[in-house]
């Protein structure tokens, strides 16, 4: 499923596709904005979105084998909730 498919699924519940597109965009933008501010998005029964800090480390160039330095960075992470895991399994 891609974003357009998700919009179509939401459009089946709301009155039209334009409102569905706005709703999906609003949810995604809210999650991104909250993570950018360093906060956590916890959706009970679904999962938690959070930002994890990656330490600086040494890596290797796969073509040459030369060592390269990889700088520290932040990365988004999703941890599925128990109810979500149970449904999938």
Secondary structure by P-SEA (a helix, b strand, c coil): ccaaaaaaaaaaccccaaaaaaaaaaaaaaaaaaaaacbbbbbcccbbbbbbbbcbbbbbcccccbbbbbccbbbbbbbbcaaaaaaac
